[in-house]
Amino acid sequence: MSTSNDTTRTPFSRGWHRVGEHSWAWLEPDGGWGKANAGLVTDQGHGLQIDTLFDLPHAQHMRDSLALTVPGVGIETVVNTHADPDHCWGNQLFPEAAITVSEHTAREMADGHRPEPYRQLLADDRDLLLRHYLRDLNTGFGFEDIELPPPARTFSGTLDIAVGGVTARLIDIGAAHTEGDTVVWVPEDGVLYSGDLLFSGVHPVMWGGPIENWIAACRTMEGLNPRVVVPGHGPLMDRDGIVEFRGYLEYLATEITHRFEAGMPWREAAVDIPLDRWNRESPERVAVTVATMYSQLEKSARVAFESVLAAEAAIASGVQRRPRIAPLRTSELDGRASDLLRMPRSDGDLARRFAERPPLNLFAVLVRHPDLFEAWLPLALQVTDGSLSAADRELVTLRTALRCGSRYEWDQHAPVALAAGLRAADLARAVNGPDDLGWSARQKALLRCVDELHEMSTVTEATWRELAEHYDERQLIELVMLVGHYHEVAFALNALRVPLDPWIGPSTFPGVPAA
Ligand SMILES: [Zn+2]
């Protein structure tokens, strides 16, 4: 086998990939929640399986593929790198194998996650944001009929297992990613199976720690000088990847400690830490590491699993983001701001909708400039209650929100659009723009008007002629001002980074939010 570039040459595709003479990696794109990798060490028909995936269908598929790709291997040992479900819930499909884990992992397995409570959590609809988030994460997985056979063998320190003529060395790292993590090292091949001590391309989570142990674990792994590293999630890595990952953990440790010492609450710290340098998937997962580190710094009980996931859901949905200018807090309200935020009398659809709600975060930000807000609000109300029909107005607004990448604007207006008579199919079609075959001639012209104003700051002759067949002079003025108004609103929402309003529920925004 070639000794260089194996990590970059191996595609990140689902299936078994040979990574050494005796070493195989099962890769599971996209490496996100539950999409864990696994491994096989084999020689002379003997086999040691590393981790068994998240559910029985995935584990069965992996086993069936193994029989085709590496025929005639008997799996005598299963090693679980740790107790997280995505690494051991397929164990029962290896009944002939001796399940081997560290003593730490055995303890965590005994009082850790169980399939039934997990299924109940997925079905729980008390927190819609959380349910939506979890449903997304667990799409494609099923947790029926999972049994958790107890480990047959436990160890601490290191354990060498002979697989035919090859040695697989199990190294008990102790608490890092979880309360007990093990790596499997195949010195003959220079292959390291790290479990979730390494995540490739996706933000890691720390349920265990302290983080210093995890950083030390990285140094241990670097010291092995591996040629190929099979991370717990994501594409293959090499030794440089471990060094980079350690840098990320060191960065997080410093940033989290600073914020803890400054008295910032953990939920705020989770969105306050800049991750620009660490371009990885699922930035909301940093909330887990922050919550775990805070409880250790405070010497308090760990934050409950559901609460941490709820914080992740709030960040992922945009409800919790790091505002550039924060919405005015209740404690900051003075008499003038209170008066301004009390919705002025209006019959507009939006005004009615907002009447029984807490102030929009948008308004709570803009009211920090009370003179401007006082002058602006009447215009905002006027354009939402003018001479265009509500359905036309909302179609224009939604298309503008899409073009501007404003999730906030879309989420506020989607329910208003449905109430105004647009159908769910129209909202889905808004993504396709004016060329979709489902629009009437009038709707096509409206959408073209939005797109042209967005791209060229004017409207072409052809579009204007079409519009003029459907709308009078006042409506044409209003239309252009309406598109401009919702650009202005989207600019404010995007640039000031206004958090979504928590009462709005899961986002239905089909576009790409502006950064
Ligand atoms: Zn995992």
Boltz pocket constraint, residues with backbone or C-beta under 6 A from the ligand:
constraints:
  - pocket:
      binder: B
      contacts: [[A, 34], [A, 36], [A, 84], [A, 86], [A, 87], [A, 196], [A, 232], [A, 233]]
      max_distance: 6.0
